[in-house]
Amino acid sequence: MTEETTITVDVDGTPVSAVYSRPADAAGTIVVAHGAGAGMEHPFMSGFTRAMHDEGFAALRFNFPYREAKRRFPDRPPVAIATWRAAMAVAVERAAAAGAGGEPIWASGKSFGGRMASMAVAEGMTAAGLVYLGYPLHPPGRPEKARDEHLPGVTVPMLFLQGRNDPFATPNEQLDEVVARIGPTATLDWIDGANHSFEVKGAKRPAAEIGASLAPRVAAFLRAHPSAD
């Protein structure tokens, strides 16, 4: 069983909840943010971070302030980016306290959480790299409203894990083109049949199991890019 510690992250005076776990001899830390419609307590989130712990990585998942306050609508980018910076700072502190100062600290997120991480890195936040668990390239049915203008300027390694049936990345060729434009630092890993929640029609699984199933792909990518930023 993964040993987890509930902690608090201070976001410019506003406390938000977080959960941290660290295996022995961790290969690095992955910090994970939730999507717009569910918080860090969602089984997909806990399943993924616990599986990353089992893969040998420390994991920190956290809430954005709107979720902590039980509000429905996501925080605006300035607040979300400030939250990301605060969570990453806590991850760095935790690694240092464990005698692993300087280890790679990765930023990851489901949909909204991943996009906000990319914006934070584009604005100067330090991260070893980025892992997107379903990048929301555009609103469903609105491919002309692409949210990609900042991505070519991000130079750290990036992994896009994306379902082929994700309405936030349809047509698939649009994300193919974005990743090609970013260049060799970006890797796109399509999952056949999966939607935005990585559910596959005809293969019903609990959300925790779905989240956990992504961990081996992510861990392999992190191990292939071991250097801290």
C-alpha positions as a Markdown table, in Angstrom:
| # | Residue | x | y | z |
|---|---|---|---|---|
| 1 | Met | 0.0 | 0.0 | 0.0 |
| 2 | Thr | 1.3 | 3.4 | -0.9 |
| 3 | Glu | 2.1 | 5.6 | 2.1 |
| 4 | Glu | 0.7 | 9.1 | 1.5 |
| 5 | Thr | 0.9 | 12.2 | 3.6 |
| 6 | Thr | -1.8 | 15.0 | 3.4 |
| 7 | Ile | -0.1 | 18.4 | 3.3 |
| 8 | Thr | -1.0 | 22.0 | 2.6 |
| 9 | Val | 0.3 | 24.2 | -0.1 |
| 10 | Asp | 0.3 | 28.0 | 0.4 |
| 11 | Val | -0.8 | 29.9 | -2.6 |
| 12 | Asp | -0.1 | 33.6 | -1.8 |
| 13 | Gly | -1.9 | 33.2 | 1.5 |
| 14 | Thr | -4.6 | 30.8 | 0.3 |
| 15 | Pro | -4.1 | 27.2 | 1.5 |
| 16 | Val | -4.9 | 24.3 | -0.8 |
| 17 | Ser | -4.8 | 20.6 | 0.0 |
| 18 | Ala | -2.2 | 18.2 | -1.4 |
| 19 | Val | -1.1 | 14.6 | -1.1 |
| 20 | Tyr | 2.5 | 13.5 | -1.2 |
| 21 | Ser | 4.2 | 10.1 | -1.3 |
| 22 | Arg | 7.8 | 9.2 | -1.7 |
| 23 | Pro | 9.2 | 5.7 | -2.3 |
| 24 | Ala | 12.7 | 4.7 | -1.2 |
| 25 | Asp | 15.4 | 5.7 | -3.8 |
| 26 | Ala | 12.9 | 7.8 | -5.8 |
| 27 | Ala | 14.0 | 8.5 | -9.4 |
| 28 | Gly | 12.4 | 11.9 | -9.3 |
| 29 | Thr | 9.2 | 13.7 | -8.4 |
| 30 | Ile | 6.1 | 14.1 | -10.5 |
| 31 | Val | 3.7 | 16.9 | -9.5 |
| 32 | Val | 0.1 | 16.3 | -10.9 |
| 33 | Ala | -2.8 | 18.7 | -11.2 |
| 34 | His | -6.4 | 17.8 | -11.7 |
| 35 | Gly | -8.7 | 18.7 | -14.6 |
| 36 | Ala | -11.4 | 21.3 | -14.6 |
| 37 | Gly | -14.3 | 19.0 | -13.5 |
| 38 | Ala | -12.8 | 17.0 | -10.7 |
| 39 | Gly | -10.3 | 17.5 | -7.9 |
| 40 | Met | -7.2 | 15.7 | -6.7 |
| 41 | Glu | -9.4 | 13.2 | -4.8 |
| 42 | His | -10.8 | 11.8 | -8.1 |
| 43 | Pro | -9.9 | 8.1 | -8.5 |
| 44 | Phe | -8.2 | 8.7 | -11.8 |
| 45 | Met | -5.8 | 11.1 | -10.0 |
| 46 | Ser | -5.1 | 8.9 | -7.0 |
| 47 | Gly | -4.8 | 5.8 | -9.2 |
| 48 | Phe | -2.2 | 7.5 | -11.4 |
| 49 | Thr | -0.1 | 9.0 | -8.6 |
| 50 | Arg | -0.1 | 5.8 | -6.5 |
| 51 | Ala | 1.0 | 3.9 | -9.6 |
| 52 | Met | 3.7 | 6.4 | -10.2 |
| 53 | His | 4.9 | 5.9 | -6.6 |
| 54 | Asp | 5.0 | 2.1 | -7.4 |
| 55 | Glu | 7.0 | 2.9 | -10.5 |
| 56 | Gly | 9.7 | 4.5 | -8.2 |
| 57 | Phe | 8.7 | 8.2 | -8.4 |
| 58 | Ala | 7.7 | 10.6 | -5.6 |
| 59 | Ala | 4.3 | 12.1 | -6.4 |
| 60 | Leu | 2.5 | 15.2 | -5.3 |
| 61 | Arg | -1.1 | 15.9 | -6.3 |
| 62 | Phe | -2.9 | 19.1 | -5.3 |
| 63 | Asn | -6.1 | 21.1 | -5.6 |
| 64 | Phe | -6.5 | 24.4 | -7.3 |
| 65 | Pro | -8.0 | 27.1 | -5.1 |
| 66 | Tyr | -11.4 | 27.0 | -6.9 |
| 67 | Arg | -11.7 | 23.3 | -6.2 |
| 68 | Glu | -10.6 | 23.8 | -2.6 |
| 69 | Ala | -13.4 | 26.4 | -2.1 |
| 70 | Lys | -15.9 | 24.0 | -3.8 |
| 71 | Arg | -16.5 | 26.5 | -6.6 |
| 72 | Arg | -17.6 | 25.2 | -10.0 |
| 73 | Phe | -15.6 | 27.3 | -12.4 |
| 74 | Pro | -11.8 | 26.9 | -12.8 |
| 75 | Asp | -9.4 | 29.6 | -11.6 |
| 76 | Arg | -8.1 | 32.1 | -14.2 |
| 77 | Pro | -4.6 | 31.5 | -15.5 |
| 78 | Pro | -2.8 | 33.9 | -13.1 |
| 79 | Val | -4.2 | 32.1 | -10.1 |
| 80 | Ala | -3.7 | 28.6 | -11.6 |
| 81 | Ile | -0.1 | 29.5 | -12.5 |
| 82 | Ala | 0.6 | 30.8 | -9.0 |
| 83 | Thr | -0.7 | 27.5 | -7.7 |
| 84 | Trp | 1.6 | 25.6 | -9.9 |
| 85 | Arg | 4.6 | 27.6 | -8.8 |
| 86 | Ala | 3.7 | 27.0 | -5.1 |
| 87 | Ala | 3.2 | 23.2 | -5.6 |
| 88 | Met | 6.5 | 22.9 | -7.5 |
| 89 | Ala | 8.2 | 24.8 | -4.7 |
| 90 | Val | 6.8 | 22.4 | -2.1 |
| 91 | Ala | 8.0 | 19.4 | -4.2 |
| 92 | Val | 11.5 | 20.9 | -4.3 |
| 93 | Glu | 11.5 | 21.4 | -0.6 |
| 94 | Arg | 10.3 | 17.8 | 0.0 |
| 95 | Ala | 13.0 | 16.4 | -2.2 |
| 96 | Ala | 15.6 | 18.4 | -0.4 |
| 97 | Ala | 14.4 | 17.2 | 3.0 |
| 98 | Ala | 14.7 | 13.6 | 1.8 |
| 99 | Gly | 18.3 | 14.2 | 0.8 |
| 100 | Ala | 17.5 | 14.3 | -2.9 |
| 101 | Gly | 18.0 | 18.0 | -3.7 |
| 102 | Gly | 18.5 | 18.6 | -7.4 |
| 103 | Glu | 16.5 | 15.6 | -8.5 |
| 104 | Pro | 14.2 | 16.1 | -11.6 |
| 105 | Ile | 10.8 | 17.6 | -10.7 |
| 106 | Trp | 8.2 | 17.0 | -13.4 |
| 107 | Ala | 5.0 | 18.9 | -13.9 |
| 108 | Ser | 2.0 | 16.9 | -15.1 |
| 109 | Gly | -1.8 | 17.4 | -15.3 |
| 110 | Lys | -5.1 | 16.1 | -16.5 |
| 111 | Ser | -6.5 | 18.4 | -19.2 |
| 112 | Phe | -6.8 | 21.9 | -17.6 |
| 113 | Gly | -4.2 | 21.0 | -15.1 |
| 114 | Gly | -1.6 | 20.1 | -17.7 |
| 115 | Arg | -2.4 | 23.2 | -19.8 |
| 116 | Met | -1.9 | 25.4 | -16.9 |
| 117 | Ala | 1.4 | 23.7 | -16.1 |
| 118 | Ser | 2.6 | 24.4 | -19.7 |
| 119 | Met | 1.6 | 28.0 | -19.3 |
| 120 | Ala | 3.5 | 28.2 | -16.1 |
| 121 | Val | 6.7 | 26.8 | -17.7 |
| 122 | Ala | 6.2 | 29.1 | -20.7 |
| 123 | Glu | 6.3 | 32.0 | -18.1 |
| 124 | Gly | 9.5 | 30.7 | -16.5 |
| 125 | Met | 8.5 | 28.1 | -14.0 |
| 126 | Thr | 11.3 | 25.5 | -13.6 |
| 127 | Ala | 10.4 | 21.9 | -14.4 |
| 128 | Ala | 12.4 | 18.9 | -15.7 |
| 129 | Gly | 9.6 | 18.5 | -18.2 |
| 130 | Leu | 5.9 | 18.2 | -18.8 |
| 131 | Val | 3.5 | 15.3 | -19.0 |
| 132 | Tyr | 0.0 | 16.0 | -20.4 |
| 133 | Leu | -2.7 | 13.5 | -19.5 |
| 134 | Gly | -5.0 | 14.5 | -22.3 |
| 135 | Tyr | -4.1 | 18.0 | -23.6 |
| 136 | Pro | -7.2 | 20.1 | -24.2 |
| 137 | Leu | -6.0 | 21.5 | -27.6 |
| 138 | His | -9.4 | 23.1 | -28.3 |
| 139 | Pro | -13.0 | 23.0 | -27.0 |
| 140 | Pro | -15.0 | 20.1 | -28.3 |
| 141 | Gly | -16.2 | 20.8 | -31.8 |
| 142 | Arg | -14.1 | 24.0 | -32.0 |
| 143 | Pro | -10.8 | 23.1 | -33.6 |
| 144 | Glu | -10.3 | 26.7 | -34.7 |
| 145 | Lys | -10.0 | 27.7 | -31.1 |
| 146 | Ala | -6.6 | 26.0 | -30.6 |
| 147 | Arg | -4.8 | 26.6 | -27.3 |
| 148 | Asp | -1.3 | 26.0 | -28.6 |
| 149 | Glu | 0.3 | 29.4 | -29.1 |
| 150 | His | 2.7 | 29.1 | -26.2 |
| 151 | Leu | 3.7 | 25.5 | -26.7 |
| 152 | Pro | 6.5 | 26.0 | -29.4 |
| 153 | Gly | 8.3 | 28.3 | -26.9 |
| 154 | Val | 8.5 | 25.5 | -24.3 |
| 155 | Thr | 11.9 | 23.8 | -24.5 |
| 156 | Val | 11.7 | 21.2 | -21.8 |
| 157 | Pro | 10.8 | 17.5 | -22.8 |
| 158 | Met | 7.1 | 17.0 | -23.2 |
| 159 | Leu | 5.0 | 13.9 | -23.3 |
| 160 | Phe | 1.5 | 14.2 | -24.8 |
| 161 | Leu | -0.6 | 11.2 | -23.8 |
| 162 | Gln | -3.8 | 11.4 | -25.8 |
| 163 | Gly | -6.8 | 9.3 | -26.7 |
| 164 | Arg | -7.7 | 8.9 | -30.3 |
| 165 | Asn | -11.4 | 9.6 | -29.5 |
| 166 | Asp | -10.7 | 12.7 | -27.4 |
| 167 | Pro | -13.0 | 15.5 | -28.6 |
| 168 | Phe | -10.5 | 18.0 | -27.3 |
| 169 | Ala | -8.0 | 16.8 | -29.9 |
| 170 | Thr | -10.2 | 16.0 | -33.0 |
| 171 | Pro | -9.2 | 15.8 | -35.7 |
| 172 | Asn | -6.1 | 14.0 | -34.5 |
| 173 | Glu | -4.0 | 15.5 | -37.3 |
| 174 | Gln | -4.2 | 18.9 | -35.5 |
| 175 | Leu | -2.3 | 17.7 | -32.5 |
| 176 | Asp | 0.1 | 15.8 | -34.8 |
| 177 | Glu | 0.9 | 19.1 | -36.4 |
| 178 | Val | 1.3 | 21.0 | -33.1 |
| 179 | Val | 3.8 | 18.4 | -31.8 |
| 180 | Ala | 5.7 | 18.4 | -35.1 |
| 181 | Arg | 6.0 | 22.2 | -34.9 |
| 182 | Ile | 7.3 | 22.0 | -31.3 |
| 183 | Gly | 10.1 | 19.7 | -32.5 |
| 184 | Pro | 12.1 | 16.8 | -31.0 |
| 185 | Thr | 11.5 | 17.8 | -27.4 |
| 186 | Ala | 7.9 | 16.7 | -27.7 |
| 187 | Thr | 6.6 | 13.1 | -27.9 |
| 188 | Leu | 3.0 | 12.2 | -28.8 |
| 189 | Asp | 1.7 | 8.9 | -27.5 |
| 190 | Trp | -1.8 | 8.1 | -29.0 |
| 191 | Ile | -4.0 | 5.6 | -27.2 |
| 192 | Asp | -6.3 | 3.9 | -29.6 |
| 193 | Gly | -10.0 | 4.0 | -28.8 |
| 194 | Ala | -9.6 | 6.2 | -25.7 |
| 195 | Asn | -11.6 | 9.4 | -25.0 |
| 196 | His | -10.7 | 12.4 | -22.9 |
| 197 | Ser | -10.9 | 10.4 | -19.7 |
| 198 | Phe | -8.9 | 7.5 | -21.3 |
| 199 | Glu | -12.0 | 5.3 | -21.3 |
| 200 | Val | -12.2 | 2.9 | -24.1 |
| 201 | Lys | -15.6 | 1.9 | -25.5 |
| 202 | Gly | -16.4 | -1.8 | -24.7 |
| 203 | Ala | -13.6 | -2.0 | -22.1 |
| 204 | Lys | -15.2 | -0.6 | -18.9 |
| 205 | Arg | -12.7 | -0.1 | -16.1 |
| 206 | Pro | -12.7 | 1.8 | -12.8 |
| 207 | Ala | -11.2 | 5.3 | -13.1 |
| 208 | Ala | -8.4 | 4.4 | -10.6 |
| 209 | Glu | -7.4 | 1.5 | -12.9 |
| 210 | Ile | -7.5 | 3.7 | -15.9 |
| 211 | Gly | -5.2 | 6.3 | -14.2 |
| 212 | Ala | -2.9 | 3.6 | -13.0 |
| 213 | Ser | -2.6 | 2.2 | -16.5 |
| 214 | Leu | -0.9 | 5.3 | -17.8 |
| 215 | Ala | 1.9 | 5.2 | -15.2 |
| 216 | Pro | 4.2 | 2.7 | -17.0 |
| 217 | Arg | 4.1 | 4.9 | -20.2 |
| 218 | Val | 4.9 | 8.0 | -18.1 |
| 219 | Ala | 7.6 | 6.4 | -16.0 |
| 220 | Ala | 9.3 | 5.1 | -19.1 |
| 221 | Phe | 9.4 | 8.6 | -20.6 |
| 222 | Leu | 10.7 | 10.1 | -17.3 |
| 223 | Arg | 13.4 | 7.5 | -17.1 |
| 224 | Ala | 14.5 | 8.3 | -20.7 |
| 225 | His | 14.9 | 12.0 | -19.7 |
| 226 | Pro | 16.6 | 11.8 | -16.3 |
| 227 | Ser | 18.3 | 15.1 | -16.2 |
| 228 | Ala | 16.9 | 17.9 | -14.0 |
| 229 | Asp | 16.1 | 21.2 | -15.8 |
